């Protein structure tokens, strides 16, 4: 299959960070014409070192800087067949407005962001564009300037739309199989359940696998998940399984003794020692985290249905007040904060 048949047209990555560089980079390595819009820090690294992509399966791709089209902003007057929206959740509205001001009406935008509301936020900010929700199941960490590593497994997902059908062969060719769903919202909530581990991981100071093998931190995650499942039940929302474990079983599984958990959650634990959450990177670099798109979304859904979500509320407040890189928080202390009245 040639690049021209695999990819219907040029791609723009809006917000090339961990996910944008990884997904956009693999598409470019497979022959797609990809332009990357990124922050100056990322652009400088890519200009100096090119883009290196690795994963837990041993894949290694390197693109020379000369092969990358790197941009400080959205170019006006150009047409892109697909835009990958990969900015942090807090920048969704402003990024969508920038896209709308520069791109032709009807441009297809696929949101590959955490949370459940970013596609709707982007569509409201850019009503002339065609925004579809998507979901990235795996973790990608920045291991150094221009170096991005996928440390966990999974398949991309998106809302089923005829406009995405021609892109599936190209994504598959790039090693990015894309599953389309008639209703993506259950998938987004299933992913959000797993993403509730992001703040736990960030506050632990540990790599993901090491944190998940600590029963104390697993209990913190279980309490956040259990509360969220209760809110979803009241809202009559059934989260889809994104991991090998059905969502309703996750809290009980997480609370098991570590030897039993290690045995039963073998697929969940298939990640390398380098994997960590992007929220841990945010905390380390002093950046605003996406906690409002995760725990904040649970709190807002609870309020709509006349409920409280105190544990998610406490985590939201805890992360919002992290103004500098904190010392790792022991699991007993974190659980006490989540359970506070």
N, C-alpha and C positions, 0 to 999 in steps of 0.2 A: 504494500500500500504506500503510495507516494505521499509526501507532505501535503500536496495540493488537494488530494482526495480526503486525507485524514482531517485536515483543518479547514473549515469553510472560509476562514479569513483571519485577519490580524487580531491579536489579543492585547488588551491593556490590563496590567496589574495595577490597581489603585491601592497604594499603601503596602509596598513590598517590604514586609517584615519577615517573621519566621515562616508563616504560611504562604504569603505571597511569593517570596523568593523560592520556596520549595516547589510549590505547584507550578508557578510560572516558569521556574528553571527547568523542570522536567518536561514541560510542554515545549520550551525552546530547544532542549536537547533532542527532542523527537522531531523537530523540523518546523514547529509553529513559529510565526513571526510575532514575537512578544516584546512589548515595551513595558518598562518598569518605572512607575512613579513612586518615589521613596523619600524618606527624610535625608537631610545632608549626611548624617552619620553613616547610613547604609550606603548611599551613593558613593561616598568617599572610599569605603571599604571595597565595594565592587569594582570601582575604577582601579584601585591599587592591586587587588588580588584576584579579580574575577569571582566566579560563583562556583563553590564546591558543594555538592549534595551527596549525602551518604544515608544509609539506613541500617536497621538492625539485621537485615538479611545479607549485608555485605556489599550492596550496590554502591558504586562510586561513580559520580559524574562530575566533570569539571568543564566549565565554560569560560573561555578567555574573556577578559574585559572587552576586547575588540569585537566580540560576538554579541555583546549585550547592548541593547538600546536603553539608555538610562536617562530619565527625565526628572526635573525638579517639580513639574506640574503637568496638568493635562493639556496636551497640545490642542489648540483651536483649529477647527477646519478639517481635522482628520476624521475618518470613519473607522471604527473598530467593529468587527463582527461580534466580539464578546469582551465584556469588561468583568474582571474578577475583583470584587470589592473585598479587600482584606485588611482594611484599617481597623484599629481598636474600636470597640463599640461606642465609646464616647465621641468619636470623630465621625460617626456615620452620617449625620445630617449635613455637616459642612462638606464632607467629601462628596456626597451625592449632589449637593448644590453646585460644587465645582464641576462635576461631570456634566450636569445639565446645562451649564453655561457654555461648555466647550463642544459637546458632542451633538450629533443630529438627533432629533426626536425619534423615539422608537428603538434606540440602541439597547441591546440586550445586556443586562447586568446580572451577574450571579453573585449573591452574597455568600461568602465563605467565612462567616464570623461566628463567634460564640454567642450564646443567648438565643432567645426565641422571637425577638421583635425587630431585629435590624433590617430585614427586608422591608417591613412595613414602614419603618422610620425613613429609610432611603426612598421608598416610593412616594411618601408624603412630601419629602424635600425636593424630589425630582419627578413630578407627575408626568412629564413628557417622556421619561425613559421607561423601559420595561424591566422591572426588577423581580427576580425570582429568588426564593430562599434556598440556601444550600447548607450542607453540614460536613465538617471535616472531623472524622472520628479519631484521628491519631495526633500524637504529640510531636511537635517539631521544635527543637532547641537550637539556639544560636551558639555554636561552639567556639566561635572566634570570628574575626572580621571576614565576611564573605563565606563563612562555613556554616551550613545548616544540616542538622541530623534528625531523621525521623526515628524515634526510639520505640514506637508502639505500632500496632497493626490497625487495619481497618480499610474500608472502602468509602470513597466520597459518595454523598447522596445529595439529591436536589429534587425540587418540585417538578413533577412530570409536566413537560411542555413541549410541543412540537418543535419549537425553536432549538431545543437542546438535543434532539435526536441526532442531527448530523454531527454533533460534537463527540458523541460517545465512542466511535472508533478511534478518534485521535487521542482522547483521554486514555483509552485502554492501551493504545500503542505506546504512550508515554509512561505506562506503569501506574496510571491513576484511574482505575476502573470507577465508573460513575453510575450509580444506581438511581433510577428515577422512581418517585413515589407519587401516587395520586393525591395523597395528603401528607405533607411533610411535617405538619405540626407535632404529631406524636413522636416522630423521630427527633425533632428539635428538643422536646421535653425529655426524651430518653437520654440525649446527649447532655442536657443541662444537669440531669441527675449525676452523671459521672463527673461533670465539670465542678460539682460542689467540692470535689477533692482539691481543686486548684488552690483555694485559700488555705486549706489544711496543709497542703504540701509547701506552699510559700512560707507559712509560719513555722513549719517544722525545721526548715533549713536543710532538709535531706533530699537526695535523689528520690524519684517517684517509687522505685521498687523498694528501696530501703524503708521509706515512710509507710508503704502499704504492708510491710512485714512487721510493723510495730502495732501491736493490738490496741494500745492506747490511742494512737492517731486514727486507727480504723473505727474505733468507737465514736470518736468525734464526727467522722464522716457519716457513720450510720445514723447518728442522731439528726444530722442535717437532712439526710435522705428520707428518714422516716417521717419527719415533719413535712417535707415536700410532698411525699406520696399521699399524706392525709389531705393536704390542700388540693392536690390534683384530683383526688377522689371526690371531694366536695364540688369541684368544678366540672366533674364528669369528663375528665381528660385522662385517657389511658396512655401512658408513655410507652413507646415502642422499645423493644430490646435493642440496644446498640452494642452491648458486649455479649458474651456467651451466656450470661446469667439473666433470667427474667427480672425486670426492675423490682417486682414485689419481694423477691428473695434477697435482694442485695443487703438490706440492713442486718438480717439474721446471719448471712454469710460473713459479713465483715466482723461481727462480734464473736465468731468462733475462735477457739485457741489457735495460735499461729501455726502449729504443725498441721492441724486439720484444714485451716484456711489455705495453707500453701498447697495442699493436696487437691482440694476441691476447686480452687481458683487458679489452676495452673495456666489456663489460657489467658486469664486476666493479667497474670503476672509475666506473660511473655513480653518482656521489654528489656532493653539493655541497661546497664548500670549508669549510662550517661543521661537517660531520660529525666526530664524535670518539667514542671509546668511553666507555661509562659508567664504566669502570675509571679512565680518565683523570680524570673528575670526582671519583671516590672519592679518588684520590691527591691531587688539588688541594685537596679539602676536608678531608683528614685522616681519611676514613672507612675502616672495614674493607672490603677489597675481596672479590670473589667468587672469588679465585684458587683456593681449596680446592675449589670446585665445578667448576673447569675442569682445571687441571694436577693438582690433588689427585685428581680422579676418574681420570685416566689412571694416576697412580702406584698407586692402589689396585687398579685392574683389572690392572695389570702384576703386582703382588704376588700376586694370586689365581692367576695363571697361571705363577708361578715366574720372572717376568722382572723386570728393572730398567728404569726409565725415567728415567735420570739427568738428561736435559735438562729434562724437566718437573719433576723433583724440584728442580733448581737454580732454576728459575723460581719454583716454589712458595716456596722458602726466601727468595729475593730479594724477592719481593713481600710476604711476611709480615713482613719486617724493615724495611719502609718505614714508619717512624713519623712522618715529616714529608715535606712535598713535596720530592722530590729534584730536583737539577739533571738536565736531559736526559742520558741515557746514550748515548754514541756507539755505532753499530752494532758496530764492531769490539770494543769493550769488552764489550758485551752478549753477543756470540757467544763471547768468551773465557770468560765466566761460565758460559754454557750448556754449553760443551765441557769445563769443568774436571773433573779426575779426583780 
